[in-house]
Each structure stands twice: as structure tokens, then as C-alpha cells.
């Protein structure tokens, strides 16, 4: 009787196609200790690549080991090491704690002090993972580095393109918009064509102990989702009180620090004027939280800073000068909206076809190609918004 065909065999073939290198090539697998990165390493090893597992210790594992749903600390490092041993690949743990604190955690706190709403996962991918770790992979003689992110890398006429995952519920392209063309040339994403259920199925068939391990939740370094705990420790002056002011100039009350608020917030304002109020702006310099009705949150566009470009045009500036049509995604949970790129006071700006709610400085605005909606063209961090 013929042996049954396991789903994992299909996943191995998908991984081999995603890597696109000859069998036997050396590939570094970034292993966080979770299901996705562990399956990635296991599939690559099964596909015949010379795999080296690398795990980053990003914050104090003594404090974090009890935090459920974390990554890159404590139990997760142990899980990565155990998985690498079971897979039969060498494994290294690198202490990136100081880099992570400086480049991600400190920036996270400073962004809230500026009245912004940061996305630390993007910063982490942009700095310690897709910059520093790639240097390590090259030093190890690897021809590519693979991660467990749910995105796809496809070759186009001008080189590698970044595309949304086949499973829209798992797509992580929003968090990877800052990946440069040079980095994308070196990176591989073996899970981009697989839904999470099939990744867990592959993990079980491969005999991996983490097959049923829960996914990471929230921000890895924020205990129980209370981000103010981190900010108060690092930037205690962020808790200085100030006024809650209505758009019409009325002072409605006091607050205990601008870091407690984000644009679009409704709950926890502790002021009442009859109609629902929302945070529409945070003036960090004067420590004022400005509130108003929901319609005051409508914006017609936003300017971008720290842009990254992956489109066919020579640069984001060239795309702006051509007023390139795009699909703009202003939150990780939002669907991309029709818009166009333009120049505003010499800076890249996105002008929406229809006004949009909930566009907050500090968040990312990720751009996709209307002609191929799965393709990421790049994006930037939202610097300021334009009212209706």
C-alpha cells in the first residue's frame, strides 16, 4: 500500500517554491518560538536546505517569562531552542535587548509624548529584524533569510515585489511596508500562500511540540496591554496634567497626561456635553487634548514621513509628481481606500477619494497598486492629517 500523502509534503513544496534557491543552499530562519516561525524552519529543513535558526532576545526574559502571548523572551526562547533541536538544525540566541530598547521601546514612548499613535511592530521589523538580523544572516554565509510572516514575495519585471498573503485574515503586509527593495531581494516568506489552519496542521504532522501554541497577542513588551505602564516608567513627565478642550475653545476638564489618549478615542474622556465626544487632536507641546464630534475626525488626506518605495516609479517623489492612483491603508485592520499620491509643501501626501475617519499621526499609511491590489507599493508614517 502506498504511504498517505501528508499535507506537510504540500507545504514543503510551497516553501521550496517560495525560497527559489537550489536544494542545499544555506538559509537563516528567524525563530521567535511561535508556531509560524517554527514551521518555517521545519519546512525549509524538510525541503533540503541548510537551515540555521536564529532567535533574538529582545527584552528582559526574567520579567517577561510569565507574560502569555509574548515573543522573543523567556519561554519563547526555550521553545525555539527545543524546536531547533527537534528539527535537527543549529540554533543561536542573540542578545538584542539594548538595540530593541533604543530603537523600538524608547521610540514607542517618545511617539506617545509627541501625541502620536505608534506601531512598534513596524519599527521592530524595520530595525532589529530586517536590518540588524539580515546582517547576521549574511555574516553566517546564508543566501537568504526566511521568516514566518504572512506575506508573499513574487518576482516581477523589475525585481522582487511584496504582496499581501493569500489568506487576507492573516495578511501582515501593513507591518512590512518599510521593507526596502534590497532587503526584499534577500528575504523569503514560505507561509505566504498558506492559511493559519494549514500551518498548524503541518506543525502537527511534522511532530512539532508547538502545534497548538497560542498566537502572540498585543505588543510583546507591553504587560497585559497597558501601554501606559511602559511610558510612565520611561517618560514619567508624560503624565503631567493638562486641559481637555473642545474644538470651540471651551475647557471641559483636566487630564492626567497626553500619553493616555489617542486620536479617535471616545471612552475614558470623563467629560460630558450631551453629545458623544472624540479625541480629534493632541497638542503635546501645550498638553491639551482637543475633543469634538465624530465628524471632526474626517480627513481628506495626510502627509507622510519616513517613506519607503517599492513601486515601478523611480521614487515616491516621482510617483507624487505623477499623482499616482493608489489604494491607501491607514490602519492595520482597515481595508485599503482609493486615493492618489501628491506633493504637499514638498512632502509626500495621500489624498483620499472620499473623506476618511480615524487617521492618526504615527500610524502607517501603506499603499497598494489599484491595478494589482495585492501588491505593496510602499508607504510611510502619517505625519499630519488634512481636515475636511
C-alpha positions as CSV (number, residue, x, y, z in Angstrom):
1,X,0.0,0.0,0.0
2,X,1.3,3.5,-0.9
3,X,2.0,5.7,2.1
4,X,-0.5,8.5,2.6
5,X,0.4,11.9,1.2
6,X,0.7,14.3,4.2
7,X,-0.4,17.9,3.9
8,X,3.1,18.8,5.2
9,X,4.5,17.5,2.0
10,X,2.5,20.0,0.1
11,X,3.7,22.7,2.5
12,X,7.3,21.7,1.9
13,X,6.8,22.1,-1.8
14,X,5.3,25.6,-1.3
15,X,8.2,26.5,0.9
16,X,10.7,25.3,-1.7
17,X,8.9,27.4,-4.3
18,X,8.9,30.5,-2.1
19,X,12.6,30.2,-1.4
20,X,13.5,29.6,-5.0
21,X,17.1,28.5,-4.3
22,X,18.8,25.2,-5.1
23,X,18.4,22.5,-2.6
24,X,21.3,22.6,-0.2
25,X,21.5,26.4,-0.1
26,X,22.1,27.9,3.4
27,X,19.1,29.8,4.7
28,X,18.8,31.5,8.1
29,X,15.3,31.1,9.7
30,X,14.3,33.8,12.2
31,X,12.7,31.8,15.0
32,X,10.6,33.6,17.6
33,X,9.4,30.5,19.4
34,X,5.9,30.7,17.9
35,X,4.1,28.3,15.6
36,X,4.7,30.3,12.4
37,X,8.5,30.7,12.6
38,X,9.0,27.2,13.9
39,X,7.0,25.7,11.0
40,X,9.0,27.9,8.6
41,X,12.3,26.4,9.9
42,X,10.9,22.9,9.8
43,X,9.6,23.1,6.3
44,X,12.9,24.5,5.0
45,X,14.9,21.8,6.7
46,X,12.5,19.1,5.2
47,X,12.9,20.8,1.8
48,X,16.6,20.1,1.9
49,X,18.0,23.5,2.8
50,X,20.9,24.0,5.2
51,X,18.9,25.8,7.8
52,X,20.3,27.9,10.7
53,X,17.9,29.0,13.3
54,X,18.4,32.4,15.0
55,X,16.4,33.8,17.9
56,X,16.6,37.3,19.2
57,X,16.2,38.0,22.9
58,X,14.6,41.4,22.7
59,X,13.7,42.3,26.3
60,X,14.2,41.1,29.8
61,X,13.3,37.5,29.9
62,X,13.2,37.4,33.6
63,X,10.3,39.8,33.7
64,X,8.7,38.6,30.5
65,X,8.7,34.8,31.1
66,X,5.3,35.0,32.8
67,X,3.6,37.1,30.1
68,X,1.3,35.0,28.0
69,X,1.3,35.6,24.3
70,X,4.7,37.3,24.3
71,X,7.5,36.6,21.9
72,X,11.3,36.8,21.8
73,X,11.7,36.3,25.6
74,X,11.6,33.7,28.3
75,X,9.5,30.6,27.4
76,X,9.6,31.5,23.7
77,X,13.4,31.4,23.6
78,X,13.2,28.0,25.3
79,X,10.6,26.8,22.8
80,X,12.7,28.0,19.8
81,X,15.8,26.2,21.1
82,X,13.8,23.0,21.8
83,X,12.2,23.1,18.3
84,X,15.6,23.6,16.6
85,X,16.9,20.6,18.4
86,X,13.9,18.5,17.3
87,X,14.3,19.7,13.7
88,X,18.0,19.0,13.8
89,X,19.3,22.4,12.9
90,X,21.9,24.6,14.6
91,X,20.4,27.4,16.7
92,X,21.7,30.7,18.1
93,X,20.3,33.2,20.5
94,X,21.4,36.8,20.1
95,X,21.0,39.4,22.8
96,X,19.5,42.4,21.1
97,X,17.9,43.8,24.2
98,X,19.8,47.1,24.2
99,X,19.1,47.6,20.5
100,X,15.4,46.8,20.9
101,X,15.1,49.2,23.8
102,X,16.7,52.0,22.0
103,X,15.1,51.5,18.5
104,X,11.7,50.3,19.4
105,X,10.7,50.8,23.1
106,X,12.2,54.2,23.5
107,X,10.8,55.4,20.2
108,X,7.4,54.0,21.2
109,X,7.4,56.1,24.4
110,X,8.6,59.2,22.5
111,X,5.9,58.9,19.9
112,X,3.2,59.0,22.6
113,X,4.8,62.1,24.1
114,X,4.5,63.7,20.6
115,X,0.8,62.9,20.6
116,X,1.2,60.2,18.0
117,X,-0.1,56.6,17.9
118,X,2.9,54.4,17.1
119,X,3.1,50.9,15.6
120,X,6.1,49.3,17.3
121,X,5.8,46.1,15.3
122,X,6.7,48.0,12.2
123,X,9.7,49.6,13.9
124,X,10.8,46.2,15.1
125,X,10.7,44.7,11.6
126,X,12.3,47.9,10.2
127,X,15.3,47.9,12.6
128,X,16.4,44.9,14.6
129,X,14.8,42.2,12.4
130,X,15.1,43.4,8.8
131,X,18.3,45.4,9.2
132,X,20.4,44.1,12.0
133,X,19.4,40.4,11.8
134,X,19.9,40.4,8.0
135,X,23.5,41.5,8.6
136,X,23.9,38.5,10.9
137,X,22.4,36.2,8.3
138,X,24.9,37.4,5.7
139,X,27.8,37.0,8.1
140,X,26.7,33.4,8.5
141,X,27.1,32.9,4.8
142,X,23.3,32.4,4.2
143,X,21.9,33.0,0.7
144,X,18.6,34.2,2.1
145,X,16.7,34.8,5.4
146,X,13.2,33.3,5.9
147,X,10.6,34.5,8.4
148,X,7.1,33.3,9.4
149,X,5.3,36.4,8.3
150,X,2.1,36.0,6.3
151,X,3.1,38.0,3.1
152,X,4.3,36.9,-0.3
153,X,7.4,37.7,-2.3
154,X,7.0,37.4,-6.0
155,X,9.3,38.3,-8.9
156,X,8.3,41.0,-11.3
157,X,9.9,42.5,-14.3
158,X,12.0,44.9,-12.2
159,X,12.7,42.5,-9.3
160,X,11.1,41.2,-6.2
161,X,7.7,42.5,-5.2
162,X,6.0,42.5,-1.8
163,X,2.4,41.2,-1.9
164,X,-0.4,40.5,0.5
165,X,-0.8,37.0,1.9
166,X,-3.2,34.6,0.2
167,X,-5.2,34.5,3.4
168,X,-6.5,38.1,4.0
169,X,-7.3,37.3,7.6
170,X,-3.6,36.7,8.3
171,X,-2.0,39.2,6.0
172,X,0.8,41.2,7.6
173,X,1.8,43.4,4.7
174,X,0.8,46.5,6.6
175,X,3.6,45.8,9.2
176,X,6.2,45.2,6.5
177,X,5.7,48.2,4.2
178,X,9.1,49.6,5.3
179,X,11.0,46.6,3.9
180,X,13.4,48.0,1.3
181,X,14.0,46.6,-2.2
182,X,17.4,45.5,-1.1
183,X,16.0,43.6,1.9
184,X,13.2,42.1,-0.1
185,X,15.8,40.7,-2.5
186,X,17.2,38.7,0.4
187,X,14.1,37.8,2.3
188,X,11.8,34.8,1.9
189,X,8.3,34.2,3.3
190,X,7.4,30.5,3.0
191,X,4.0,30.8,4.7
192,X,2.5,33.5,2.4
193,X,0.3,31.1,0.4
194,X,-1.0,29.1,3.5
195,X,-3.8,29.8,5.9
196,X,-3.0,29.5,9.6
197,X,-5.1,26.4,10.0
198,X,-2.9,24.6,7.4
199,X,0.2,25.9,9.2
200,X,-0.9,24.3,12.4
201,X,-1.8,21.1,10.5
202,X,1.7,21.0,9.1
203,X,3.1,21.6,12.6
204,X,1.2,18.6,13.9
205,X,2.2,16.3,11.0
206,X,5.8,17.3,11.5
207,X,5.6,16.4,15.2
208,X,6.3,19.9,16.5
209,X,5.5,20.4,20.1
210,X,4.3,24.0,19.5
211,X,1.5,22.9,17.1
212,X,-1.2,24.2,19.5
213,X,0.7,27.1,21.0
214,X,-1.4,30.3,21.1
215,X,-0.5,33.2,18.8
216,X,1.2,36.2,20.2
217,X,-1.2,38.9,21.4
218,X,-0.9,42.7,21.6
219,X,2.5,44.4,21.8
220,X,5.1,41.9,23.1
221,X,6.8,44.3,25.6
222,X,3.5,45.8,27.0
223,X,2.3,43.9,30.1
224,X,-1.4,43.0,29.8
225,X,-2.0,45.6,27.1
226,X,-1.4,48.5,29.4
227,X,1.0,50.6,27.3
228,X,0.9,53.5,29.8
229,X,2.8,51.3,32.3
230,X,5.8,51.3,29.9
231,X,5.5,55.0,29.1
232,X,5.2,56.1,32.7
233,X,8.4,54.1,33.6
234,X,10.4,55.5,30.7
235,X,8.9,59.0,30.4
236,X,7.3,59.9,33.7
237,X,6.8,63.6,32.6
238,X,4.2,62.2,30.1
239,X,1.8,62.0,33.0
240,X,1.8,65.8,33.5
241,X,-1.8,67.1,33.7
242,X,-3.4,69.4,31.2
243,X,-6.7,70.6,29.8
244,X,-9.3,68.8,27.8
245,X,-10.5,71.4,25.3
246,X,-13.5,71.4,22.9
247,X,-12.9,72.5,19.3
248,X,-15.0,75.6,20.1
249,X,-12.4,76.6,22.7
250,X,-14.3,75.6,25.9
251,X,-12.2,73.9,28.6
252,X,-14.2,70.8,29.6
253,X,-12.0,69.3,32.1
254,X,-8.5,68.1,33.1
255,X,-6.5,65.0,32.1
256,X,-3.6,63.1,33.7
257,X,-1.2,63.1,30.7
258,X,-1.4,63.3,26.9
259,X,0.0,59.7,26.7
260,X,-3.3,58.4,28.0
261,X,-5.1,59.4,24.8
262,X,-5.1,58.6,21.1
263,X,-6.9,60.3,18.1
264,X,-10.3,58.8,17.7
265,X,-10.7,57.7,21.3
266,X,-14.1,58.1,22.8
267,X,-14.1,56.2,26.1
268,X,-12.4,57.5,29.2
269,X,-12.6,61.2,28.5
270,X,-14.6,61.8,31.7
271,X,-16.3,64.9,30.2
272,X,-19.9,65.3,29.1
273,X,-21.6,67.9,26.9
274,X,-24.6,65.9,25.9
275,X,-23.4,64.6,22.5
276,X,-20.6,62.0,22.1
277,X,-17.1,63.4,22.0
278,X,-13.9,62.0,20.4
279,X,-10.3,63.0,20.7
280,X,-9.6,64.8,17.4
281,X,-6.1,66.2,18.1
282,X,-3.4,66.0,20.7
283,X,-1.3,69.1,21.3
284,X,1.6,67.6,23.2
285,X,3.5,70.9,23.5
286,X,0.7,72.7,25.4
287,X,-0.5,69.4,27.0
288,X,-4.0,69.9,25.5
289,X,-6.3,67.1,24.5
290,X,-8.7,68.5,21.9
291,X,-12.1,66.9,21.5
292,X,-15.1,67.3,19.2
293,X,-17.9,65.4,17.4
294,X,-17.2,62.4,15.3
295,X,-17.5,64.4,12.0
296,X,-14.5,66.4,13.2
297,X,-12.4,63.2,12.7
298,X,-13.0,63.3,9.0
299,X,-9.8,63.8,6.9
300,X,-9.3,64.3,3.2
301,X,-5.7,63.2,3.3
302,X,-2.4,63.0,5.2
303,X,1.3,63.8,4.7
304,X,3.9,61.1,5.1
305,X,7.3,60.9,6.6
306,X,10.0,58.2,6.5
307,X,8.6,56.9,3.2
308,X,9.7,53.7,1.6
309,X,9.0,52.9,-2.1
310,X,8.7,49.5,-3.8
311,X,6.7,50.6,-6.9
312,X,7.8,50.8,-10.5
313,X,8.4,54.5,-10.4
314,X,11.9,55.7,-9.7
315,X,10.9,57.1,-6.3
316,X,8.0,58.1,-4.1
317,X,8.6,61.7,-5.2
318,X,8.3,60.7,-8.9
319,X,5.0,58.9,-8.0
320,X,3.8,62.0,-6.3
321,X,4.6,64.3,-9.2
322,X,2.6,61.9,-11.4
323,X,-0.2,61.9,-8.9
324,X,-0.3,58.2,-9.0
325,X,-3.6,56.5,-8.1
326,X,-3.1,54.1,-5.1
327,X,-5.1,52.2,-2.5
328,X,-4.2,53.5,1.0
329,X,-4.5,51.5,4.2
330,X,-4.4,53.8,7.2
331,X,-4.9,51.2,9.9
332,X,-3.8,47.5,10.1
333,X,-7.5,46.5,10.4
334,X,-8.8,48.7,7.7
335,X,-9.3,47.9,4.0
336,X,-7.3,50.0,1.5
337,X,-9.1,53.1,0.2
338,X,-8.9,54.7,-3.2
339,X,-6.6,57.7,-3.1
340,X,-3.8,59.3,-5.0
341,X,-0.2,60.3,-4.2
342,X,0.6,64.0,-4.4
343,X,3.2,66.6,-3.2
344,X,2.1,68.9,-0.4
345,X,4.6,71.6,0.7
346,X,7.3,69.4,-0.8
347,X,6.4,66.3,1.1
348,X,4.7,63.1,0.0
349,X,0.9,63.2,0.7
350,X,-2.0,60.9,0.2
351,X,-5.3,62.4,-0.8
352,X,-8.3,60.2,-0.3
353,X,-11.1,59.9,-2.9
354,X,-13.6,60.2,-0.1
355,X,-13.0,61.6,3.4
356,X,-11.9,59.0,6.0
357,X,-12.3,58.6,9.8
358,X,-9.7,57.6,12.3
359,X,-6.5,58.7,10.5
360,X,-3.9,59.2,13.3
361,X,-0.4,60.7,13.2
362,X,2.2,58.0,14.0
363,X,0.3,55.2,12.3
364,X,1.4,53.8,9.0
365,X,-0.2,54.6,5.6
366,X,0.5,51.6,3.4
367,X,0.0,51.9,-0.3
368,X,-1.2,49.2,-2.7
369,X,-1.5,49.1,-6.5
370,X,-5.1,49.6,-7.8
371,X,-4.2,47.5,-10.9
372,X,-2.9,44.7,-8.7
373,X,-4.5,45.2,-5.2
374,X,-2.3,42.6,-3.6
375,X,0.9,44.4,-4.4
376,X,2.5,46.7,-1.8
377,X,3.9,49.9,-3.4
378,X,5.4,51.2,-0.1
379,X,4.1,53.8,2.3
380,X,5.2,56.0,5.2
381,X,4.3,57.1,8.7
382,X,1.5,59.6,9.0
383,X,2.9,63.0,10.0
384,X,-0.2,65.1,9.9
385,X,-3.8,65.0,8.6
386,X,-5.8,67.4,6.5
387,X,-9.2,68.3,7.7
388,X,-12.3,68.4,5.5
